[in-house]
Amino acid sequence: MIEIPQDSFRLYLRDVCGVFKWQKLFQGDIICDKNLLFEFLGNAITHNLIWTMDHFDIFYENCSSFTFDTPTEDQISYAIRTATTDTIQEIGTAGVPFQVLFRPVGENKWIWMPKYNSIVCDLNHITELTLYGLMNGVLSNLDRFDIYYKDSPTLPEKVNVDALVAAIQKEAGKS
């Protein structure tokens, strides 16, 4: 088990199979084997560590930065009230960064907000949303998740995670 931060952090997804499953970095971010995202999420849920999340931003290997147009609370409320079969349980396009905002969505599991490249998801359905994204290829070739908690609006200082992974793999004889 890993200590999952209670402050906002980055969850980097890298090929570290055979070296470790996931590893917490000194400044608070976590490196997770890219094939173990679902297991990591299950671990976080089992230990009640997702319930204070506000949202997370998802980035891909080919697009590791993006300026989001985050919807306001009024826009989120409107999307929830006016959800249609076209917006309920849809998900973005692989390779295009998007946000997942956690809010109660009534009878829906999640709602796609294409104008904002965002999904509003009920926290009770995060596992199902992740599985849906994995099965439909939307969560392939991921770089990282920037995970934000309600009372922690900033991420820790960024480090060169790829150089760190390379050094760890070399030390373990897996390079």
C-alpha positions in Angstrom: 0.0 0.0 0.0 1.1 3.5 -0.7 0.4 6.7 1.3 -1.7 8.7 -1.1 -1.4 12.5 -0.5 -4.2 14.5 0.9 -2.9 17.5 -0.9 -3.1 18.0 -4.7 -0.6 15.9 -6.6 0.4 14.5 -10.0 -0.1 10.8 -10.7 2.5 10.0 -13.4 1.9 6.9 -15.5 5.1 5.2 -16.7 6.4 1.8 -17.7 8.0 0.8 -14.4 6.8 -2.9 -14.4 9.2 -5.1 -12.6 10.7 -2.2 -10.7 7.7 -1.1 -8.6 3.9 -0.8 -8.8 3.8 2.8 -7.6 6.2 5.1 -5.7 5.6 8.3 -3.9 8.2 11.1 -4.8 9.7 13.3 -2.1 7.7 16.3 -3.0 4.3 14.5 -3.0 3.7 13.3 -6.6 3.3 9.6 -7.4 4.7 7.4 -10.2 2.5 4.5 -11.1 3.0 1.7 -13.5 0.9 2.6 -16.6 -0.7 -0.8 -16.6 -1.9 -0.5 -13.0 -4.1 2.6 -13.1 -7.2 0.6 -12.2 -5.5 -1.2 -9.3 -4.2 2.2 -8.0 -7.7 3.6 -8.1 -9.1 0.6 -6.3 -6.4 1.1 -3.6 -7.4 4.7 -3.2 -11.1 3.9 -3.0 -10.5 1.1 -0.5 -8.7 3.5 1.8 -11.3 6.3 1.4 -8.8 8.7 -0.2 -10.9 9.9 -3.1 -13.9 11.4 -1.3 -12.3 14.8 -0.9 -11.2 15.2 -4.5 -12.6 18.2 -6.4 -11.4 17.3 -9.9 -8.5 15.9 -11.9 -7.0 16.9 -15.3 -6.0 14.1 -17.6 -3.0 14.5 -19.9 -1.6 12.3 -22.7 2.0 11.4 -23.8 1.5 13.5 -27.0 -0.1 16.4 -25.1 1.2 16.9 -21.6 0.1 20.5 -21.2 -3.3 22.1 -21.9 -5.2 25.2 -20.9 -8.5 24.2 -19.6 -11.7 26.3 -19.8 -13.0 25.0 -16.5 -16.8 25.4 -16.2 -18.2 27.4 -13.4 -20.5 25.9 -10.7 -23.5 27.5 -12.5 -22.5 25.9 -15.8 -22.0 22.6 -14.1 -25.5 22.8 -12.4 -27.0 23.8 -15.7 -25.4 20.8 -17.5 -26.7 18.5 -14.7 -30.3 19.9 -15.0 -30.4 19.7 -18.8 -28.5 16.5 -19.4 -29.7 14.5 -22.5 -29.0 11.1 -23.8 -26.3 12.7 -26.0 -24.4 14.1 -23.0 -25.0 11.4 -20.4 -22.2 8.8 -20.2 -20.2 10.1 -23.1 -16.5 10.6 -22.8 -13.8 12.6 -24.6 -11.5 11.7 -27.4 -8.3 9.8 -26.9 -5.3 12.1 -27.0 -7.2 15.2 -26.1 -6.7 16.3 -22.4 -9.9 16.6 -20.4 -11.1 17.3 -16.9 -13.2 15.2 -14.6 -15.1 17.3 -12.0 -16.7 15.5 -9.1 -20.3 16.6 -8.2 -23.5 14.8 -7.5 -25.3 14.3 -10.8 -28.6 12.9 -9.7 -29.7 9.8 -11.6 -26.8 10.1 -14.1 -23.4 8.5 -13.6 -21.5 11.2 -15.5 -22.2 14.0 -17.9 -20.0 15.0 -20.8 -19.6 18.8 -21.3 -18.0 19.0 -24.7 -17.7 22.8 -24.7 -15.4 22.6 -21.7 -13.8 19.2 -22.6 -15.0 18.1 -19.1 -16.9 15.3 -17.5 -19.0 15.9 -14.4 -19.0 12.6 -12.6 -20.6 11.3 -9.4 -17.8 10.1 -7.2 -19.7 6.9 -6.6 -19.2 6.1 -10.3 -15.5 6.9 -10.7 -14.5 3.2 -11.0 -17.1 2.7 -13.8 -16.0 5.8 -15.6 -12.4 4.7 -15.5 -13.2 1.2 -16.7 -15.3 2.7 -19.5 -12.4 5.0 -20.5 -10.0 2.1 -20.5 -12.3 -0.2 -22.5 -12.9 2.5 -25.1 -9.3 3.5 -25.5 -9.8 7.0 -24.2 -7.4 6.3 -21.3 -4.5 4.9 -23.3 -1.1 6.6 -23.8 -1.6 8.6 -20.7 1.1 10.9 -19.3 -0.5 11.9 -16.0 -3.4 12.9 -13.9 -3.2 16.2 -12.0 -5.4 15.5 -9.0 -6.9 18.4 -7.0 -8.4 18.2 -3.6 -11.1 20.6 -2.4 -8.9 22.4 0.2 -5.6 22.2 -1.8 -5.8 24.2 -5.1 -2.1 24.0 -6.1 0.2 21.2 -7.2 3.7 20.5 -5.7 6.8 21.8 -7.5 7.3 19.8 -10.7 10.3 17.5 -11.1 11.8 15.7 -14.1 10.0 12.4 -13.5 11.3 10.7 -16.7 14.9 11.3 -15.6 14.0 9.9 -12.2 12.3 6.8 -13.7 15.3 6.2 -15.9 17.7 6.4 -12.9 15.5 4.0 -10.9 15.2 1.6 -13.8 19.0 1.7 -14.3 19.7 1.1 -10.6 17.2 -1.9 -10.7 18.9 -3.2 -13.9 15.7 -2.8 -15.9 16.8 -0.1 -18.4 
